């Protein structure tokens, strides 16, 4: 289900979601800071509720996904989506 342009929510296996050749990122508290990475034009960013399981993070890592720390203060997906969206908007203005 598309919640907002480019933002999808739903249930699926990680194996299904990693297909498609997109650069992949996932929220991880020990990952690189969002402001320190370069996001490509098309990418997938994985969030879990309340967070991704260690097993899902491990699977994503095996497929080349990079852990990214979006915020120390906010952990809920709805807040993380807003932060990521605002970050992407700022990149388009530069």
C-alpha positions as CSV (number, residue, x, y, z in Angstrom):
1,X,0.0,0.0,0.0
2,X,1.4,3.4,-1.0
3,X,0.9,5.8,2.0
4,X,2.5,8.8,0.4
5,X,4.4,9.3,-2.9
6,X,7.3,6.8,-2.7
7,X,6.4,5.5,0.8
8,X,5.0,2.0,0.9
9,X,3.9,-0.1,3.9
10,X,2.9,-3.7,4.1
11,X,3.8,-7.2,5.1
12,X,6.2,-9.2,3.0
13,X,9.2,-11.3,3.5
14,X,12.6,-9.7,3.3
15,X,13.6,-12.0,0.5
16,X,10.8,-10.5,-1.6
17,X,11.7,-6.9,-0.8
18,X,15.4,-7.1,-1.7
19,X,14.8,-7.9,-5.3
20,X,15.0,-5.2,-7.9
21,X,18.5,-3.9,-8.0
22,X,17.9,-0.9,-5.7
23,X,20.6,0.4,-3.3
24,X,19.3,-0.6,0.2
25,X,19.5,0.9,3.6
26,X,18.0,0.0,6.9
27,X,17.6,1.8,10.2
28,X,20.2,0.6,12.7
29,X,21.3,2.5,15.9
30,X,24.9,1.6,15.2
31,X,24.9,2.5,11.5
32,X,26.4,5.5,9.7
33,X,24.7,8.9,10.4
34,X,22.0,9.8,7.8
35,X,23.8,13.1,7.1
36,X,27.1,11.2,6.3
37,X,25.8,9.0,3.6
38,X,25.0,9.7,-0.1
39,X,21.5,8.5,-1.0
40,X,21.1,7.6,-4.7
41,X,18.1,8.8,-6.7
42,X,16.3,5.4,-6.3
43,X,16.7,3.4,-3.1
44,X,14.9,1.3,-0.5
45,X,15.0,2.1,3.1
46,X,13.8,-0.6,5.5
47,X,12.1,0.2,8.8
48,X,10.6,-2.2,11.3
49,X,8.0,-1.7,14.0
50,X,9.1,-1.1,16.7
51,X,12.4,-1.9,15.1
52,X,13.9,-4.4,12.7
53,X,14.8,-7.7,14.2
54,X,18.4,-8.8,14.4
55,X,17.5,-11.6,11.9
56,X,16.1,-9.1,9.4
57,X,19.0,-6.8,9.8
58,X,21.4,-9.7,9.2
59,X,19.5,-10.8,6.0
60,X,19.6,-7.2,4.7
61,X,23.3,-6.9,5.4
62,X,23.9,-10.2,3.4
63,X,22.1,-8.5,0.5
64,X,24.4,-5.4,0.7
65,X,22.1,-3.1,2.7
66,X,23.8,-0.5,4.8
67,X,22.8,0.3,8.4
68,X,21.9,4.0,8.8
69,X,21.3,5.8,12.1
70,X,18.5,8.3,11.4
71,X,17.9,9.7,14.9
72,X,18.9,8.9,18.4
73,X,15.8,10.6,19.9
74,X,13.1,9.0,17.6
75,X,12.6,5.3,17.0
76,X,9.1,5.0,15.7
77,X,8.8,4.5,12.0
78,X,6.3,7.4,11.5
79,X,8.9,9.9,12.9
80,X,11.8,8.2,11.0
81,X,9.9,8.5,7.7
82,X,9.4,12.2,8.2
83,X,13.1,12.7,9.0
84,X,14.2,10.7,6.0
85,X,11.7,12.5,3.7
86,X,12.9,15.9,4.9
87,X,16.5,14.9,4.4
88,X,15.7,13.8,0.8
89,X,13.8,17.1,0.1
90,X,16.8,19.1,1.3
91,X,19.1,17.1,-1.0
92,X,16.9,18.0,-4.0
93,X,17.2,21.7,-3.2
94,X,21.0,21.7,-3.1
